[in-house]
Amino acid sequence: MITRDKDIMTIGDQDYQLAAGDSWAIPGSVEHSVKVLKQVEAIEVFVPVREDYLD
């Protein structure tokens, strides 16, 4: 979920402009990227847990 400012997220071949309060879901194995428009803050949740991100 975006908690401050906004960005543009590309999921597959679709672009989404996200602002504070917006959330998103990315299916497994789908290419994605983000273009930060300002100093964005976000909360990310991974299901299942990404063990490689716990370190």
Secondary structure, DSSP 4 states (H G I P E B T S, - for coil): -EEESEEEEEETTEEEEEETT------TT--EEEEESSS-EE----SS--GGG--
